[in-house]
Amino acid sequence: MLATTSAGIQSPAGKSVLGESLVVKGQIHSREDLTIEGEVEGTIDMIDHQLTIAANGNVRANVMAREVEVFGSIQGKVEALDKVCIRKGASFVGDIHSAGIVIEDGGYVKAGVDLSRQPIHSQHEQGRWLEHDSADPAGSVPIQTLSELVSAH
């Protein structure tokens, strides 16, 4: 069964595709899986669904999804209930909070990573996760160098 998305592209029912020539600036709220082949800047909220960023996709956004799979490029904060997958040739710059992460050989990642199984909803009510400053996470402990540890004893 095929469904026609608002962008006019046919896809399997329950899945949407933003085509290569599409540029979106703003908020995306989706109640189905989404594949981005074009460019998106803003926020993407699809907590119960999978976001896929295709090889030509370029996303600069804060994302909340069940699962995120990156073949292209993403910059921003990503909250994923299940996992984030960075595939070969993909680029991720930002912050990741997820229960799991997969980074294939050849995937580029420059990110702060918080792997926990605590549900996103309990930590980040009504979009407050977008306002979190990753440079100063609550309860963080400074990392010590080996020389600092040795000199302390």
TARAWO-V277422 format. One record per residue. N is the residue number from 1. RES is the residue in one letter. SS is DSSP state (~ for helix, > for strand, _ for the rest). PHI is phi as a letter, one per 20 degrees, with the letter a starting at -180 (none if undefined). D_LAST is the distance of its C-alpha to the last C-alpha in Angstrom with 1 decimal. Layout:
n = <N:N>
res = <RES:RES>
ss = <SS:SS>
phi = <PHI:PHI>
d_last = <D_LAST:D_LAST>
This chain:
n = <1:2:3:4:5:6:7:8:9:10:11:12:13:14:15:16:17:18:19:20:21:22:23:24:25:26:27:28:29:30:31:32:33:34:35:36:37:38:39:40:41:42:43:44:45:46:47:48:49:50:51:52:53:54:55:56:57:58:59:60:61:62:63:64:65:66:67:68:69:70:71:72:73:74:75:76:77:78:79:80:81:82:83:84:85:86:87:88:89:90:91:92:93:94:95:96:97:98:99:100:101:102:103:104:105:106:107:108:109:110:111:112:113:114:115:116:117:118:119:120:121:122:123:124:125:126:127:128:129:130:131:132:133:134:135:136:137:138:139:140:141:142:143:144:145:146:147:148:149:150:151:152:153>
res = <M:L:A:T:T:S:A:G:I:Q:S:P:A:G:K:S:V:L:G:E:S:L:V:V:K:G:Q:I:H:S:R:E:D:L:T:I:E:G:E:V:E:G:T:I:D:M:I:D:H:Q:L:T:I:A:A:N:G:N:V:R:A:N:V:M:A:R:E:V:E:V:F:G:S:I:Q:G:K:V:E:A:L:D:K:V:C:I:R:K:G:A:S:F:V:G:D:I:H:S:A:G:I:V:I:E:D:G:G:Y:V:K:A:G:V:D:L:S:R:Q:P:I:H:S:Q:H:E:Q:G:R:W:L:E:H:D:S:A:D:P:A:G:S:V:P:I:Q:T:L:S:E:L:V:S:A:H>
ss = <_:>:>:>:_:_:_:_:_:>:>:>:_:_:>:>:>:>:_:_:_:_:>:>:>:>:>:>:>:_:_:_:>:>:>:>:_:_:>:>:>:>:>:>:>:>:>:>:>:>:>:>:>:_:_:_:_:>:>:>:>:>:>:>:>:>:>:>:>:>:_:_:>:>:>:>:>:>:>:>:>:>:>:>:>:>:_:_:_:_:>:>:>:>:>:>:>:>:_:_:>:>:>:_:_:_:_:>:>:>:>:>:>:>:>:_:_:_:_:~:~:~:~:_:~:~:~:~:~:~:~:_:_:~:~:~:_:_:_:_:_:_:_:_:_:~:~:~:~:~:~:~:_>
phi = <none:d:c:e:e:f:e:n:d:e:b:g:g:n:c:d:c:e:f:g:e:e:c:d:c:q:d:d:d:c:d:b:g:c:d:d:d:d:d:c:c:q:c:c:c:b:g:d:c:e:d:d:d:f:g:e:f:c:c:c:b:e:c:c:b:f:b:c:c:d:d:d:c:b:c:q:e:c:d:c:f:e:a:d:d:d:e:g:n:e:c:c:c:q:c:c:c:b:f:b:b:c:c:f:g:n:e:d:c:c:b:e:c:c:d:b:e:f:g:f:g:f:e:c:f:l:m:f:f:f:e:f:e:f:f:c:f:f:m:f:d:f:e:d:e:g:f:f:f:f:f:f:d>
d_last = <67.3:66.6:65.9:66.4:63.5:64.2:63.4:66.4:64.5:65.3:62.4:62.0:62.5:59.3:57.7:58.1:57.7:57.3:59.0:57.9:60.2:59.0:56.7:55.5:54.0:53.2:52.4:53.0:53.3:54.2:55.3:55.4:53.4:53.3:53.1:52.7:54.3:54.8:52.7:51.3:49.6:48.7:47.7:48.4:48.5:49.4:47.1:49.1:49.9:48.7:48.4:48.9:48.5:50.9:50.3:52.2:50.7:48.8:47.2:45.5:45.0:43.0:43.8:43.8:45.2:44.9:44.1:43.8:44.7:44.4:46.4:46.9:44.8:43.1:41.2:40.1:38.4:39.3:39.2:40.4:40.9:40.9:39.5:39.5:40.7:40.2:42.8:43.2:44.2:43.1:41.0:38.8:37.2:35.9:34.2:34.7:34.5:35.8:35.6:35.6:35.6:37.3:36.8:39.2:38.7:40.1:39.3:37.5:35.0:33.2:32.2:29.8:30.1:29.9:30.9:31.9:34.9:35.5:39.0:39.4:42.1:39.9:37.4:39.8:43.1:46.0:44.3:41.4:39.2:40.9:39.5:35.8:33.6:31.2:29.1:27.8:27.9:27.6:24.5:22.6:18.8:17.6:16.4:13.2:13.3:11.3:10.3:9.0:6.9:5.6:5.4:3.8:0.0>
